[in-house]
Amino acid sequence: MYRPSRRSKAEKKEEKKKRGGMSREESLMMYDDMLRGIGRGESDDGQTVISKPRTIETKEDIQLLYIDYLEHLREAAERGVEIIPDIEGFCAFAGISRRKWRSLMGQSDFSSLTDVVNTSIASAQKQIGMKGGIPPLVLAMNFNNNFDYLSSVNSLEIRQNSAENGLPNKDEILKSLPVIQDEENEAED
């Protein structure tokens, strides 16, 4: 289970760089969420226990899981561990697959509540993204994949910079920049 570290802020910052932006604490919290979701926990005497896969039968099951997830995120934030809420994180925490979540979204008994959960998570991500906490491309892909936001651009094409693709080549660029062209001509003289 997650235990806070006693390292200095400088040590934590350096380690976070090595981990691709995730601190040790964030990584440990993520792994604990995944272990909890898969059904691993500890008994009162500290022994590892495995539970049966989670079943969701009522709206209250979803509400309780989501409240637990939000309380978990809040407790992490109070300890200085920033976890961005997302559908996959919620599913891992809850012990259900993303496919199961999508299935619940399509069931009339659950759809209004799953819409509220999705909207809540999307709202948090949008606020974090607007402040630069989530790269724009990741945010856009996430909104398309998880929240059914559709953009007018549903594909990304990366083209090589060449005249064949209708883009200017080096000589055309230099011709369009008289200052640079003049400096180049002076260097040749």
C-alpha positions in Angstrom: 0.0 0.0 0.0 1.0 3.6 -0.6 3.3 5.2 2.1 4.5 8.8 1.8 8.2 9.3 1.3 10.5 11.4 3.4 12.7 12.6 0.6 13.4 16.3 0.0 11.5 18.3 -2.6 14.7 18.5 -4.8 15.1 14.7 -4.7 11.4 14.2 -5.5 11.7 16.7 -8.4 14.8 14.9 -9.8 13.1 11.5 -9.6 10.0 12.8 -11.2 12.1 13.9 -14.3 13.5 10.4 -14.5 10.0 8.8 -14.4 8.7 10.8 -17.4 6.8 13.4 -15.3 5.3 11.1 -12.6 6.6 11.3 -9.1 7.2 8.2 -7.0 4.1 8.9 -5.0 2.0 9.3 -8.1 3.3 6.0 -9.5 2.6 4.1 -6.3 -0.9 5.5 -6.0 -1.6 4.5 -9.6 -0.4 0.9 -8.9 -2.4 0.8 -5.7 -5.5 1.8 -7.7 -4.8 -1.0 -10.2 -4.2 -3.6 -7.5 -7.4 -2.5 -5.7 -9.4 -2.7 -8.9 -8.1 -6.2 -9.7 -9.3 -7.4 -6.3 -6.1 -7.4 -4.2 -6.3 -5.9 -0.8 -5.2 -6.5 2.8 -7.1 -8.1 5.6 -7.0 -6.6 9.1 -4.0 -8.7 10.1 -2.0 -7.5 7.0 -2.5 -10.6 4.8 -3.0 -10.2 1.1 -6.5 -11.2 0.1 -8.1 -11.6 -3.4 -11.7 -10.7 -3.9 -14.1 -11.8 -6.7 -14.5 -9.5 -9.8 -16.7 -6.6 -9.1 -20.3 -6.6 -10.3 -22.4 -3.5 -10.7 -26.1 -4.2 -10.2 -27.5 -0.8 -9.1 -27.0 2.9 -9.6 -26.0 3.1 -5.9 -23.1 0.7 -6.7 -21.8 3.3 -9.2 -22.4 6.2 -6.9 -20.5 4.6 -4.0 -17.6 3.6 -6.3 -17.4 7.1 -7.7 -17.6 8.7 -4.3 -14.8 6.4 -3.1 -12.8 7.4 -6.2 -13.3 11.1 -5.6 -12.4 10.8 -1.9 -9.3 8.8 -2.9 -8.2 11.6 -5.3 -8.9 14.3 -2.6 -6.8 12.4 0.0 -4.0 12.1 -2.6 -4.1 15.8 -3.3 -4.0 16.6 0.4 -0.8 14.6 0.6 0.6 16.5 -2.4 0.1 13.7 -4.9 -1.6 15.0 -8.0 -3.8 12.4 -9.9 -5.8 13.7 -12.9 -9.2 12.1 -12.8 -10.0 10.1 -15.9 -12.3 7.3 -17.0 -9.6 4.7 -17.2 -8.4 5.6 -13.7 -11.9 5.4 -12.3 -12.4 2.0 -14.0 -9.1 0.6 -12.7 -10.0 1.9 -9.2 -13.5 0.4 -9.4 -12.3 -2.9 -10.8 -14.2 -2.8 -14.0 -13.1 -2.6 -17.6 -13.6 0.4 -19.9 -15.7 -1.9 -22.0 -18.0 -2.6 -19.0 -18.2 1.2 -18.4 -19.2 1.8 -22.0 -21.8 -1.0 -21.6 -23.3 0.6 -18.5 -23.4 3.9 -20.4 -25.7 2.3 -22.9 -28.1 0.8 -20.4 -31.1 3.0 -19.7 -31.0 2.1 -15.9 -27.5 3.6 -15.7 -27.1 6.1 -18.5 -28.1 9.2 -16.6 -25.7 8.5 -13.8 -22.8 7.4 -16.1 -23.4 10.7 -17.9 -23.0 12.6 -14.7 -19.8 10.8 -13.9 -18.4 11.4 -17.4 -19.4 15.1 -17.3 -17.7 15.4 -13.9 -14.5 13.9 -15.1 -14.5 15.8 -18.3 -15.1 19.1 -16.4 -12.0 18.4 -14.2 -9.9 17.5 -17.2 -11.0 20.6 -19.1 -10.0 22.8 -16.1 -6.6 21.1 -15.8 -6.1 21.2 -19.5 -6.9 24.9 -19.7 -4.1 25.5 -17.2 -1.6 23.5 -19.2 -1.8 20.4 -17.0 -2.7 18.1 -19.9 -1.1 18.4 -23.4 -3.8 19.6 -25.9 -3.5 16.6 -28.2 -3.9 14.2 -25.3 -6.9 16.2 -24.1 -8.5 16.3 -27.5 -8.0 12.5 -28.1 -9.4 11.8 -24.6 -12.5 13.9 -25.2 -13.1 12.2 -28.5 -12.6 8.7 -27.1 -14.2 8.9 -23.7 -16.7 11.7 -23.8 -18.0 11.5 -27.4 -16.9 15.0 -28.3 -16.4 15.1 -32.0 -14.1 17.6 -33.7 -14.2 18.6 -37.3 -10.7 17.2 -37.6 -10.8 13.5 -36.9 -7.4 12.7 -38.4 -3.9 14.0 -38.2 -1.7 13.9 -41.3 2.0 14.5 -41.0 3.7 15.3 -44.3 7.3 15.5 -45.2 8.4 19.1 -45.9 9.0 19.0 -49.7 7.8 20.6 -52.9 6.1 17.3 -53.8 3.6 17.9 -51.1 2.8 21.4 -52.0 5.0 22.8 -49.3 7.9 25.2 -50.1 11.5 23.8 -50.2 14.5 25.5 -48.8 15.2 27.6 -51.9 11.6 28.8 -52.1 11.7 29.8 -48.4 15.0 31.7 -48.9 13.6 33.6 -51.9 10.6 34.7 -49.9 12.9 36.2 -47.2 14.8 39.1 -48.8 16.8 39.9 -45.7 18.2 36.4 -45.5 18.6 36.2 -49.3 20.6 39.5 -49.2 22.8 38.2 -46.4 23.4 35.0 -48.3 24.3 36.9 -51.4 26.7 39.1 -49.4 28.4 36.0 -48.0 28.9 34.6 -51.6 30.5 37.9 -52.8 
